[in-house]
Amino acid sequence: MRLPCPFCGSRDIQEFVYRGDADRVRPGPDGDFHAYLYERDNVAGPVREHWYHAQGCRNWLVVTRDTVTHAIHHAAFARDVSR
């Protein structure tokens, strides 16, 4: 699979490190941390994910990827994406 880096262009996925779902919000001190870590939806379709371009420009990206087809719909720098 290849990911489109906005700075470096299309790159092999081995250059990136996957962080996880970009839409999850960490709970506060009184929140349910167990649910945050372990109770996740298994979405079939487009999801927004955090990826780190470790072997390239070292930028964090938010990538919209279809979990069924693995098609990449959009990629942008994380600093430019609002939650």
C-alpha positions in Angstrom: 0.0 0.0 0.0 1.2 3.5 -0.7 0.3 6.7 1.3 0.3 10.2 -0.3 2.5 12.5 1.8 1.6 16.1 1.1 5.3 17.0 1.4 7.1 14.0 -0.2 4.5 12.6 -2.6 3.3 9.0 -2.8 5.4 6.7 -0.6 5.5 3.1 0.5 3.7 2.3 3.7 6.9 1.0 5.3 8.1 4.6 5.6 5.2 5.4 8.0 4.2 4.5 11.6 0.5 4.0 12.4 -0.8 5.8 15.5 -4.5 5.0 15.3 -7.9 6.6 14.9 -7.7 10.4 14.4 -11.2 11.0 15.8 -10.8 9.5 19.2 -10.6 11.9 22.1 -8.6 11.0 25.2 -10.8 11.1 28.3 -10.1 13.5 31.2 -9.0 12.4 34.7 -12.5 11.2 35.6 -13.2 9.6 32.2 -13.4 5.9 31.3 -9.9 5.2 30.2 -10.6 1.4 29.8 -13.3 2.2 27.3 -10.9 4.6 25.5 -8.2 1.9 25.1 -10.2 -1.2 24.5 -13.7 -0.5 23.3 -13.5 0.5 19.7 -15.9 0.3 16.7 -14.9 -1.9 13.8 -15.9 0.5 11.1 -16.4 -0.8 7.5 -15.8 2.2 5.3 -13.9 5.5 5.5 -12.0 6.3 8.7 -9.5 9.1 9.6 -6.2 7.8 10.9 -3.0 9.3 12.3 0.2 8.3 10.4 3.8 9.5 11.1 6.2 9.7 8.2 9.2 8.4 10.1 11.4 7.6 7.1 10.7 10.8 5.3 9.7 14.3 6.3 8.8 13.3 9.9 5.4 15.0 9.7 2.2 13.7 11.3 -0.6 13.1 8.8 -4.3 12.5 8.9 -5.2 10.0 6.3 -8.8 9.1 5.3 -8.7 5.5 4.3 -11.5 3.0 3.4 -11.1 0.0 5.6 -12.8 -2.3 3.1 -10.9 -1.5 0.0 -7.8 0.3 1.6 -8.3 3.1 -0.9 -6.8 6.4 0.3 -9.3 9.3 -0.2 -7.4 12.1 1.4 -4.2 12.9 3.3 -3.2 16.2 5.0 -0.8 17.4 7.6 -2.3 16.9 11.1 -1.6 20.5 12.1 -3.8 21.7 9.2 -6.8 19.4 10.1 -9.4 20.3 12.7 -11.0 17.7 14.9 
